[in-house]
Amino acid sequence: MPSVTGKNMVVIGGSRGVGRRIVEEGRRNGADVLAVARGEERLRQLAREVAGTRILALDATDEGAPARVFDVLRPDILVLCGGAFPPAAPLHEQSWQQFAVNWDCDVKIAFHFLKAALSQPLPKGASVILISSGAALAGSPISGGYAGAKRTQLFMANYSQKESDRLGLGLNVMALAPRMMPDTELGSHAVAGYSRYLGVSASDFVKGMASPPTATDVANAVLELATQPDQFKGKVFIVSAKGLEPAPP
């Protein structure tokens, strides 16, 4: 895999789960990495454990968040991985606030940072990699508006690539739709929710999953996209334990 040595990488949602693994792999492969998240304590722990990692605590849903982030490190590789835990209950058991949580967080983060990448803009040749979810393609009946929010993120990535091309900005916008990852906090949350909903044990539910990826699989996919943007720009890929697979149109 080509190196990201000397590249500036910003990971939104970089303090835990997939985001943290992306930070770790970015540093291991030579990037100057800034991890951005809300929680200061998790970020401080990350900085202690992954040498050389820069950290910035802020709420990425704020309109002014991209300017603050880009003032600290202007990325060659921008990874949008932040988001909220969705509910784990069927539609009729949710409040509107529960249903809409991923629209108010995940979609908002994507909106602000994609807009900033286009309007500031990021350096020509920069890559923006949006981490969506396999739920965007297959649905998720117990997670409220999560699947729709993650699908909208895919549309936004597509729109952003088209705008970059139209304006001659030279950006490479790509998206990943990982299948459920039982080794992450979000994946464990989903596994617990579905096992309750279906009346099976969590271990039996996981056994029934087809090639679930790990957080490391997704981190490696991010680096693959970031180092070969001419091949992958404007596209969406499913991530499983088998690697990258083009998402259906």
C-alpha positions, 0 to 999 in steps of 0.5 A, a space after each residue: 500500500 502506498 505511504 501517507 508519509 508527510 500527508 496531513 490527515 484530519 479524522 473527525 470522530 477520531 477518539 474511539 471506534 473506527 475513527 480511533 483505528 484510522 488515527 492509529 493506522 494513519 500515524 503508523 503509516 507516517 501521516 501527521 494526524 489531528 484527531 477531533 472529537 467532543 470528549 477531551 478525556 478520550 482524546 488525551 488518552 489517545 494522545 498518550 497512547 498513539 505518539 505524535 497524534 494531535 488532538 482537538 476537542 470540539 463539537 463537530 456539528 457546530 457551523 464554525 467547527 471546520 474553520 477551527 479544525 482547518 486552522 489547526 491542520 489543513 488536511 490533505 486527507 479529511 475523514 468524516 467519521 463522527 456521529 451519534 449512537 442511533 436508537 435500538 428500538 422499532 419505529 413505534 417505540 421511539 420519540 421524534 428526538 430519538 428518530 432524528 438523532 443521526 440527522 442532527 449529528 451525522 448529517 450535520 457534520 457531513 454538511 458543514 465539513 463538505 461545504 467547507 471543503 468546497 468553499 474554502 476550499 481544501 488544497 487541490 488533490 485533497 481527499 475527503 473520505 466519508 464513513 457512512 454505513 451498510 445500513 444506508 444500502 440495506 436499511 435498519 428497522 430498529 435504528 430510527 432515522 439512521 439508515 436514511 441519514 447515512 444514505 443522505 451522507 452518500 448523496 452528499 458525497 456524490 454532490 460534493 464530487 460533482 461540485 468539485 469537478 464543476 468548479 475545477 477544485 480537484 478534490 477527491 470525495 469518496 465514501 465507505 459503507 461498512 457492514 456492522 462491526 461487532 468489535 466497535 462500541 457502535 457495532 456492539 450496541 447494534 448487535 445487542 439491539 438486534 439480538 433483543 429484537 429477534 430474541 436470539 443471543 448476541 453470539 448467535 446473531 454475530 455467527 449469522 453475520 456474513 463477513 463482518 469487518 473489523 475496525 482495522 478493515 475499515 481503517 485499511 480501506 480508508 488508507 487504500 482510498 486515500 493513497 489511490 484517489 484517482 482510482 476511487 474518487 466519486 465512488 462508494 464502497 462496501 467494506 466487509 472482512 473480504 475488503 472493498 466491494 463497489 456499492 450497487 448503483 
